[in-house]
Amino acid sequence: MRTNTCPKCQGSMVQGFMLEENQGLKSVSSWVEGAPVKGWFGVKLGRQAKYEIQTWRCGRCGFLESYAKG
């Protein structure tokens, strides 16, 4: 279970998210199970598990802590 205290410097952690931008579209980054398989138009996606990434940032030292909850 996470706390709102930075594990590196004990500063305050603030919730945020990792932003993906592609040709004007904005979305939240995702974690995908398995190794990436490159295709002609980028990475091929099958039926692997996919989870949005939740990220916390320390306001003091900038440390990022990310979770991909299922």
Summary of the structure (lengths in Angstrom):
residues: 70
radius of gyration: 15.1
end to end distance: 14.4
largest distance: 45.3
contacts: 136
relative contact order: 0.34
helix: 0%
strand: 50%
